[in-house]
């Protein structure tokens, strides 16, 4: 690794380095600790505190302990003060989970063959294709969602196209979960393709040949050889797509319309107009819990995989 | 096996649709009535758009400088610092706990409202600097990790002080990483909608927030022209960034290769 180790004994090589970088640890990390502590960690504590605060009469909140934010997820308080079960927010949580899961799955199903195809190309072409796949990711997220609005919308490309094919005019594909899912898959795709590509490229082709030699058919080879060996890349891609998808705001707001909300757009709504901050904070805590459960689950699976090779 | 052109067209067709419609003379986007550049004219003469662009550029520029400096010093401390307690923890913090952006956005909004920070620009600059830091950090750390300690030790042996070593040896060698880190931070800041939408105030509307308000008002050909110009700008910037990133390791390998050959010759 270090060529100098060949000529210089290790101790003399290490001594000036130790002196040289002394106390860099503290001063070097100070700015990031201040910035991240102030703008990242402190706010997380605040949001936890606000989720159990009392809603103010005109938006905002007061520091009185109150679990109404959490109970509102499940119950609706009637005029007389009794609590009745309302599934509407549970349905939003369920939709969030389903749409984020579907996004991850579709991206995975798309990314694996594309990544496999790219990995089999000659080096120059490979680099060009990776570049082409990455490029749309640099275009602003809101524009990538907007593109689907003008394709699926009332005067959009797809309805006009269907009209010329003789189908009824004025069809709209907007404001439903399918539209939200379409935009989510589109915006998340490059995040999936890259890690999947990185792991498939590292895959040793001789192992696939060996599997064929041992009479493993395509399906067995995929399930017993390719998937286990590329699992870290697939997991990384799944995390990169699933976690931001859980917090999606733009797609459900623009594509789903007012009624097809997800947790992200619900939180945004509670804070946007100063509607109900403790409730918004409680939903945000629920979202964080969901993310944590998923991350812990994938970490445990990865650890188990490493334990039993 | 899917052909790669089909997957590329899936990725590019939606963007192409915007570009095509931006040249449509008709007010209704979906009805083509002829080629026209008039929407570009009205986009460029739109004062609100130019203000939003100015706000976005200002915030992104400051956030890029701040986050790159913070990330650089953190990377130096984590990779080069000796005997670092909490190394793992510090790295996790800089790497940003993987949380949905909306959670951090409302959390920051609460912080600013508790501290009564009403200045929209100040809010945006602080928040953007924070969430851009991890993106600046990753390429810098990767580059620093790939750099041999020999260079810095040689410099120290030649009685260069720390600052000189950093300025004349370390920084030039890790510059491609610093550049791609800064580039990423800039693009992430320019792209941000979720946080900016919650934190911006009347006078500090960023570009994505302004575009969102245009979309909300209904699609218009002027919006398509604005979008086309932005798509073009991001593709150019991305190409530059990716070219720099792609060239950097090759250069480094070349250098190592040459060093090794030279050493062999000496022996």
HADDOCK unambig.tbl for C-alpha pairs under 7 A between the chains (distance, minus, plus):
assign (segid A and resid 2 and name CA) (segid B and resid 148 and name CA) 6.87 0.50 0.50
assign (segid A and resid 4 and name CA) (segid B and resid 150 and name CA) 6.84 0.50 0.50
assign (segid A and resid 17 and name CA) (segid B and resid 153 and name CA) 6.44 0.50 0.50
assign (segid A and resid 18 and name CA) (segid B and resid 82 and name CA) 6.57 0.50 0.50
assign (segid A and resid 21 and name CA) (segid B and resid 80 and name CA) 6.59 0.50 0.50
assign (segid A and resid 21 and name CA) (segid B and resid 81 and name CA) 5.64 0.50 0.50
assign (segid A and resid 21 and name CA) (segid B and resid 82 and name CA) 6.53 0.50 0.50
assign (segid A and resid 22 and name CA) (segid B and resid 81 and name CA) 6.89 0.50 0.50
assign (segid A and resid 22 and name CA) (segid B and resid 82 and name CA) 6.54 0.50 0.50
assign (segid A and resid 24 and name CA) (segid B and resid 77 and name CA) 5.64 0.50 0.50
assign (segid A and resid 24 and name CA) (segid B and resid 81 and name CA) 5.56 0.50 0.50
assign (segid A and resid 25 and name CA) (segid B and resid 77 and name CA) 4.49 0.50 0.50
assign (segid A and resid 25 and name CA) (segid B and resid 78 and name CA) 6.80 0.50 0.50
assign (segid A and resid 25 and name CA) (segid B and resid 81 and name CA) 4.70 0.50 0.50
assign (segid A and resid 25 and name CA) (segid B and resid 82 and name CA) 6.77 0.50 0.50
assign (segid A and resid 25 and name CA) (segid B and resid 84 and name CA) 6.27 0.50 0.50
assign (segid A and resid 28 and name CA) (segid B and resid 73 and name CA) 4.64 0.50 0.50
assign (segid A and resid 28 and name CA) (segid B and resid 74 and name CA) 5.23 0.50 0.50
assign (segid A and resid 28 and name CA) (segid B and resid 76 and name CA) 6.66 0.50 0.50
assign (segid A and resid 28 and name CA) (segid B and resid 77 and name CA) 4.91 0.50 0.50
assign (segid A and resid 29 and name CA) (segid B and resid 73 and name CA) 6.50 0.50 0.50
assign (segid A and resid 29 and name CA) (segid B and resid 74 and name CA) 4.78 0.50 0.50
assign (segid A and resid 29 and name CA) (segid B and resid 77 and name CA) 6.08 0.50 0.50
assign (segid A and resid 31 and name CA) (segid B and resid 70 and name CA) 5.67 0.50 0.50
assign (segid A and resid 32 and name CA) (segid B and resid 70 and name CA) 5.47 0.50 0.50
assign (segid A and resid 32 and name CA) (segid B and resid 71 and name CA) 6.97 0.50 0.50
assign (segid A and resid 32 and name CA) (segid B and resid 74 and name CA) 6.34 0.50 0.50
assign (segid A and resid 32 and name CA) (segid B and resid 94 and name CA) 6.80 0.50 0.50
assign (segid A and resid 35 and name CA) (segid B and resid 130 and name CA) 6.23 0.50 0.50
assign (segid A and resid 36 and name CA) (segid B and resid 130 and name CA) 6.14 0.50 0.50
assign (segid A and resid 39 and name CA) (segid B and resid 108 and name CA) 6.50 0.50 0.50
assign (segid A and resid 39 and name CA) (segid B and resid 127 and name CA) 6.38 0.50 0.50
assign (segid A and resid 39 and name CA) (segid B and resid 130 and name CA) 6.19 0.50 0.50
assign (segid A and resid 40 and name CA) (segid B and resid 104 and name CA) 6.96 0.50 0.50
assign (segid A and resid 43 and name CA) (segid B and resid 107 and name CA) 4.73 0.50 0.50
assign (segid A and resid 43 and name CA) (segid B and resid 108 and name CA) 5.44 0.50 0.50
assign (segid A and resid 43 and name CA) (segid B and resid 111 and name CA) 5.64 0.50 0.50
assign (segid A and resid 44 and name CA) (segid B and resid 107 and name CA) 5.86 0.50 0.50
assign (segid A and resid 46 and name CA) (segid B and resid 107 and name CA) 6.76 0.50 0.50
assign (segid A and resid 46 and name CA) (segid B and resid 111 and name CA) 6.88 0.50 0.50
assign (segid A and resid 47 and name CA) (segid B and resid 107 and name CA) 5.33 0.50 0.50
assign (segid A and resid 113 and name CA) (segid B and resid 1 and name CA) 6.41 0.50 0.50
assign (segid A and resid 113 and name CA) (segid B and resid 2 and name CA) 6.82 0.50 0.50
assign (segid A and resid 114 and name CA) (segid B and resid 2 and name CA) 6.75 0.50 0.50
assign (segid A and resid 114 and name CA) (segid B and resid 4 and name CA) 6.87 0.50 0.50
assign (segid A and resid 117 and name CA) (segid B and resid 1 and name CA) 6.97 0.50 0.50
assign (segid A and resid 133 and name CA) (segid B and resid 8 and name CA) 6.76 0.50 0.50
assign (segid A and resid 135 and name CA) (segid B and resid 235 and name CA) 6.71 0.50 0.50
assign (segid A and resid 135 and name CA) (segid B and resid 238 and name CA) 6.80 0.50 0.50
assign (segid A and resid 136 and name CA) (segid B and resid 11 and name CA) 6.78 0.50 0.50
assign (segid A and resid 138 and name CA) (segid B and resid 234 and name CA) 6.00 0.50 0.50
assign (segid A and resid 138 and name CA) (segid B and resid 235 and name CA) 6.80 0.50 0.50
assign (segid A and resid 138 and name CA) (segid B and resid 238 and name CA) 6.24 0.50 0.50
assign (segid A and resid 139 and name CA) (segid B and resid 231 and name CA) 5.67 0.50 0.50
assign (segid A and resid 139 and name CA) (segid B and resid 234 and name CA) 5.53 0.50 0.50
assign (segid A and resid 139 and name CA) (segid B and resid 235 and name CA) 6.89 0.50 0.50
assign (segid A and resid 140 and name CA) (segid B and resid 191 and name CA) 5.03 0.50 0.50
assign (segid A and resid 141 and name CA) (segid B and resid 191 and name CA) 6.53 0.50 0.50
assign (segid A and resid 142 and name CA) (segid B and resid 208 and name CA) 6.64 0.50 0.50
assign (segid A and resid 143 and name CA) (segid B and resid 227 and name CA) 6.55 0.50 0.50
assign (segid A and resid 147 and name CA) (segid B and resid 14 and name CA) 5.23 0.50 0.50
assign (segid A and resid 147 and name CA) (segid B and resid 15 and name CA) 6.07 0.50 0.50
assign (segid A and resid 147 and name CA) (segid B and resid 18 and name CA) 6.15 0.50 0.50
assign (segid A and resid 148 and name CA) (segid B and resid 14 and name CA) 6.43 0.50 0.50
assign (segid A and resid 155 and name CA) (segid B and resid 29 and name CA) 6.98 0.50 0.50
assign (segid A and resid 155 and name CA) (segid B and resid 30 and name CA) 5.20 0.50 0.50
assign (segid A and resid 156 and name CA) (segid B and resid 30 and name CA) 5.22 0.50 0.50
assign (segid A and resid 157 and name CA) (segid B and resid 30 and name CA) 5.95 0.50 0.50
assign (segid A and resid 243 and name CA) (segid B and resid 100 and name CA) 6.32 0.50 0.50
assign (segid A and resid 244 and name CA) (segid B and resid 100 and name CA) 5.24 0.50 0.50
assign (segid A and resid 247 and name CA) (segid B and resid 100 and name CA) 4.88 0.50 0.50
assign (segid A and resid 247 and name CA) (segid B and resid 101 and name CA) 6.73 0.50 0.50
assign (segid A and resid 247 and name CA) (segid B and resid 102 and name CA) 6.13 0.50 0.50
assign (segid A and resid 264 and name CA) (segid B and resid 102 and name CA) 6.20 0.50 0.50
assign (segid A and resid 272 and name CA) (segid B and resid 198 and name CA) 6.56 0.50 0.50
assign (segid A and resid 284 and name CA) (segid B and resid 103 and name CA) 5.60 0.50 0.50
assign (segid A and resid 288 and name CA) (segid B and resid 99 and name CA) 6.85 0.50 0.50
